[in-house]
Amino acid sequence: MTGFKGFPNELPEFLSQLRKNNTTAWFQTHKEDYETFVKNPSEEFVCAMGEHLRTFCPGINAIPRVNKSLFRINRDIRFSADKSPYKTNLGILFWEGPGKRMESSGFYFHLEGDLMLLGCGLYIFPKPVMHKFRETIMDKKKGKELQKIIETLISGGYGMATKYYKKVPKEFSPSSDFQKEYLLYSGLSTYIEFPIPDILFSPGIIEFTRHHFETMNPLQRWIVKHL
């Protein structure tokens, strides 16, 4: 498998400095640092992590390019009151299947401030998937399967995205507390976050991340199978 030596020690400091100096002039002056400490190692991480993910998720997409597994550093400020031109976090996505990356379930790696977050699932359902999800959890067998997966994740220290809607859709008549709860969700995802670990800067970050992604994989498999 591809050897990855870990992210550079300078990565968190670069993102910290970008938060303090979020201007085009500053970024252009430090663009080489961005390439060296953020973009290039992120591309290497995507290649290495993709090989590991495919051992238990063969259909995963791990494409080391911007607007694929790598998110753009530039913010979309067209409709935002905040005109800061750059994102001050690192986001990497591995999505499964032939669909559009932001409409497909997958695994997510995120660094921001002093925190690291690993996630899995589909944060916001596309409209057709939302209706199918609601119908699926109303199925007793499929709903119970999902409930068991979620309970296992929560007991293992993983969090779940919170409910979004306030009222159960009129066309559904839930018969369990689980159905009542999850009919209010706009997506289905799990995550774990912690202070940035020293292992981030070593080859061990691959195995560390793989372990958490594989632990979350039952949720991924349920989404891919049923939605």
N, C-alpha and C positions, 0 to 999 in steps of 0.2 A: 504494500500500500504506500501511497504518497507520504513522504516524511514531512511533517510540519513541526517546526521548532518552537512554536508558540508566538504569541503576539509580542511586539516590542514593548519594553518598559515605558517608552515614551508615549504610547497610545493614549492612556487616560489624561496625561498632561496636555497633549495636543488638543483633545476635546475640551478640556477645562479652559485653555487659553482661547479657543474659538468662542466659547460662551462669553468670555470677557471682551472679546474683540471681534464681534460678529459683523464685519464689514467686508465689502468686496476688496478694498485696498489691502487690508490685513491678510485676507486669504490668498490673494495673488502673490503677496510677498512670501507667504509660507506654503505655497502650493507643493513645492518639492517635499516638505515635511509631511504633508497630507498623503502624497504618493508613497513615501517611504514608510510611514508609521501607521497608516490606516488602509489605504486602497490596496497596495500590493500584498501585504500580509493577509488581508481579508480574502483576496482572490485565492491565495494559497490554502487558506482555511477551508474555503468552499470546496476546493478539489479534494482535500484530504477527508473532510467530513462527509462529502458525498459518497466516497468509497465505503466508509463505515456504515452509513445509512442504508446503502443498497444491500447490506447483508441481511437486513430484516424488513426492508421496504424497497423492493426492486424497482418500483415505478417512480422513485423520487427524482425530482429535477434539481440538480446542483450545477448551476451555470455561472461561472465566475465573471459575470459582466454586469455593468450598471444597467438597471431596469430589468434585470433577471434576478439572480440571487442577491445581488447587491442593490441597496436602495440608493437613489441619488443623494448627494450631499446638499444639493440646492433645494430650498424650500419653494413650494408653490404659494406665492404671496398675493396672487391676484384677488382673492376674496378674503384676505386676512387683514385684521387691524395691525397685527405684528408684521412689520416689514423686514425683519431680520432675514438676510438672504440665505443663511446656511443652517442646516440641521446640526445639532450639537450632540448627537448620539450616533452609535453604529448599529445598523440593523441589517440582518442577513436572513434570507428566507429560503427554505427548501420546500418546494411544493410538489404534490403528487398528482400524476396523471396528465392528460393532454389539454386540460382546460387552462383558462387564463390564470396567471399566478395569484392574483388578488381575489379570485373567485374559487380557489381550490384550497383544500385543507393541506396542512403541512406542518413543518417545524420551524421555530423562529429563535434566533440568537440576537440578544440586544444588550448593549452597553450604554449606560447613561449616568453621568455624575459618578458616584461611588458605588453604583449598583450594577449587577449583571442579572439578566432575566433570560430564562429559557422557557419557551412555550410550544404548544401544539394545538392544532385544531383550525377552526375557521371563525375568526373573530366576529365578522358580520356576514350573515347569510345573504346571497343574492336572493331576490324575491321568489323565484320558483323553488329554490332550495328551502327557504323559510317555510313554505306551505308543506313541502314534503316532509321536513323535519317534524312539524306539528302532527301530521298524520301518522308518522312513524312512531313517535313516542306514545300515541294513543293505542298502538298495538301492544297488547299485554306482554308478549314474549320479548319483543324488541325493546320495549320500554324498560323491562326488568333487567335486560342485558346491559343497557346503558346505565341504569341506576347502580348496578353492581360495580361497573367500571369507575364511575364517579366516586362512589363511597371508598373504593380502594385507593384512588388517587388522593382524596382528602385525608384519609388515615395515614398516608405516606408523606404528608406535609405539602402537598400541591394545592394550589388555589384554583378556583373556577371563576370565569368571567361572571359578573353579576347580571341579574335580570334587568331588562330595559323597559318593558311595557308594564302598565299598571293594571290592565284588565285582561282577563282571558277572552280570546275571540269568541263571539257569540255562537259560531257554528260548532264549537267543541264543548263536550260535557265531560270534563275530567273526573275520574273515579278514584284517584289517589292524590296524596299530597305532592308526590313527585311530578305527576302530570300537571297539576295546578301550578307548580313552581316553574317548570321548564317551558310551559306554554308562554311564559312571559319573557323568554330569552330571545335576543336578536342574533345570537351566534352561539357557538359551542367551542369553548377552548379552555385549556388548563395551563398553568404556569407555575414556576418556582423562581424566587429571586433571593439574592443574598449579596452581601458586600463583595466587591470584586476580589476573587481569590488569587493567591500567589500563583496558583497552577495555570492561570491565564497566560503567563509569560513562559510557559514550558511546553514540551511536547505532550504532557499529560492532559492538556485542555481538550484534546480530541477524545480520549477515553472518558474523561469527566462529562463532557457534553453528550457523547454517545450513550452513556449510562442513563442519563436523565431522559433523553429522547426515546430510548427503548422502553423505559418505564412508562412513558406517556403514550407509547404506540398503540395499546389497546383502544384508546379513544380515537386515534387516527384510523385504525382498522374499522371501527364501528361506523365512522362517518363515511369512509370510502365505500364500505359495503352497502350501506342503507340510503345514502344521500347522493 
